[in-house]
Amino acid sequence: MDMEFLKASLIETIPWVKMSDIRVDVFEKRRVRLSVPVREKHLNHVGIVYAGTHFMLMEVAGAALFVTTYGIERFIPINKGMSIRYLKPSSTDLTCELTLTEEEAAARIRPVEEKGRGDWILDMAVTDETGNTVSTSQCNYYLISTEGGLTAR
């Protein structure tokens, strides 16, 4: 698994994500930390971080965790649904850090491997510069088999 290629692909594949200035701070086996430096383009009409920035950060962080855990040789994650709860307004940089143990990773992928496709659900949180949790989400990624020629762009 070429981790540098996969890391770059997270940012380069989707133009809006690239324009967001999202950073991949940690990209290790079963562990990621992504952050967004809050600039004016991320602030809404009342000067707090726009809801879409929270969404994008968590969705991409979850996909990054999937990639560092399983690679993209067998499955590609697609966002099937996401619920978000905004807990506290923020106007500072945001961070989303996610980890899975080897046991958690094996248990989460087992039902998908048995069916050849399926749901991979992940709970996440975003923190501000002071470490306060400002939003949480549950994202349901649908894993599509790459057998038969489907690949990530």
Wavefront OBJ file of the C-alpha trace (Angstrom):
o trace
v 0.000 0.000 0.000
v 1.554 3.313 -1.131
v 0.602 5.533 1.821
v 1.943 8.738 0.255
v -0.117 8.200 -2.896
v -3.232 7.455 -0.845
v -2.646 10.480 1.389
v -2.317 12.799 -1.610
v -5.370 11.238 -3.264
v -7.569 12.199 -0.309
v -6.947 15.860 -1.002
v -6.426 15.911 -4.763
v -9.398 13.812 -5.921
v -12.230 16.193 -4.991
v -11.668 19.832 -6.059
v -13.721 21.378 -3.227
v -11.751 19.406 -0.619
v -8.497 20.597 -2.189
v -9.695 24.231 -2.133
v -10.556 23.895 1.569
v -6.847 23.765 2.543
v -7.523 20.635 4.602
v -4.341 19.159 6.071
v -3.475 15.527 6.665
v -1.456 15.819 9.875
v -1.255 12.093 10.732
v -1.723 9.251 8.232
v -0.658 5.989 9.835
v -1.983 2.448 9.968
v -5.443 2.701 11.628
v -4.827 6.300 12.784
v -5.463 9.674 11.138
v -5.666 13.301 12.161
v -6.933 15.879 9.699
v -7.363 19.573 10.292
v -8.754 22.633 8.586
v -7.059 25.986 9.081
v -9.963 28.348 9.488
v -9.741 31.183 7.015
v -12.398 33.636 5.965
v -13.671 31.179 3.347
v -14.730 28.807 6.166
v -16.700 31.364 8.164
v -20.430 31.849 7.785
v -22.475 35.048 7.869
v -22.107 35.409 11.672
v -18.354 34.692 11.856
v -18.351 31.051 12.966
v -17.124 28.014 11.060
v -19.609 27.024 8.373
v -21.460 23.721 8.931
v -20.192 22.355 5.615
v -16.604 22.633 6.830
v -17.404 20.377 9.797
v -19.115 17.913 7.445
v -16.237 17.855 4.979
v -13.601 17.414 7.686
v -15.373 14.454 9.285
v -16.323 12.784 6.022
v -12.789 12.969 4.638
v -11.252 11.929 7.990
v -13.463 8.842 8.082
v -12.507 7.933 4.522
v -8.845 8.467 5.443
v -9.195 6.106 8.401
v -10.755 3.506 6.124
v -7.904 3.846 3.630
v -5.146 3.608 6.255
v -6.849 0.600 7.804
v -7.847 -1.448 4.752
v -6.342 0.210 1.669
v -8.383 0.454 -1.538
v -7.500 -2.878 -3.113
v -10.796 -4.573 -2.124
v -13.292 -1.803 -1.243
v -13.869 1.910 -1.776
v -15.958 3.888 0.745
v -18.829 6.086 -0.449
v -20.797 8.289 1.957
v -24.291 6.779 2.198
v -25.541 8.991 5.006
v -24.283 11.224 7.757
v -25.885 12.748 10.824
v -24.171 15.708 12.435
v -24.678 17.446 15.732
v -23.234 20.925 16.172
v -22.422 21.342 19.852
v -20.597 24.631 20.145
v -19.783 27.456 17.707
v -16.154 27.793 16.712
v -14.077 30.347 14.864
v -10.715 28.561 15.222
v -8.941 25.764 13.347
v -10.717 22.406 13.510
v -9.297 18.902 13.968
v -10.684 15.390 13.587
v -8.582 12.515 14.936
v -9.626 8.891 14.520
v -8.121 5.541 15.481
v -9.100 1.894 15.365
v -7.478 -1.012 17.136
v -6.585 -4.048 15.065
v -9.470 -5.937 16.706
v -12.000 -3.147 16.015
v -10.865 -2.950 12.396
v -11.279 -6.700 11.886
v -14.740 -6.739 13.486
v -15.974 -3.762 11.426
v -14.929 -5.185 8.058
v -15.996 -8.801 8.657
v -19.707 -8.367 7.673
v -18.715 -6.464 4.548
v -16.251 -9.169 3.518
v -18.917 -11.834 3.998
v -21.364 -10.043 1.665
v -18.857 -8.475 -0.741
v -20.240 -5.012 0.030
v -22.033 -3.228 2.841
v -22.138 -0.540 5.483
v -19.171 0.660 7.523
v -20.394 3.021 10.234
v -18.118 5.409 12.093
v -18.689 7.856 14.962
v -16.513 10.970 14.897
v -15.891 14.262 16.666
v -14.339 17.592 15.709
v -12.422 19.705 18.197
v -11.369 23.358 18.127
v -7.913 24.753 18.944
v -8.542 24.523 22.684
v -9.610 20.866 22.519
v -13.340 21.478 22.957
v -15.594 19.113 21.028
v -17.577 21.363 18.687
v -19.389 18.792 16.545
v -19.994 15.054 16.334
v -21.272 12.787 13.612
v -22.078 9.288 12.607
v -21.202 8.519 9.011
v -22.442 5.489 7.159
v -19.955 4.678 4.429
v -21.129 2.133 1.887
v -18.240 -0.046 0.799
v -18.176 -0.931 -2.873
v -16.102 -3.862 -4.055
v -13.250 -2.939 -6.393
v -13.385 -6.391 -7.989
v -14.457 -6.086 -11.582
v -12.443 -2.982 -12.331
v -13.917 -0.230 -10.138
v -11.146 2.050 -8.885
v -10.799 5.387 -7.164
v -10.056 8.322 -9.476
l 1 2 3 4 5 6 7 8 9 10 11 12 13 14 15 16 17 18 19 20 21 22 23 24 25 26 27 28 29 30 31 32 33 34 35 36 37 38 39 40 41 42 43 44 45 46 47 48 49 50 51 52 53 54 55 56 57 58 59 60 61 62 63 64 65 66 67 68 69 70 71 72 73 74 75 76 77 78 79 80 81 82 83 84 85 86 87 88 89 90 91 92 93 94 95 96 97 98 99 100 101 102 103 104 105 106 107 108 109 110 111 112 113 114 115 116 117 118 119 120 121 122 123 124 125 126 127 128 129 130 131 132 133 134 135 136 137 138 139 140 141 142 143 144 145 146 147 148 149 150 151 152 153
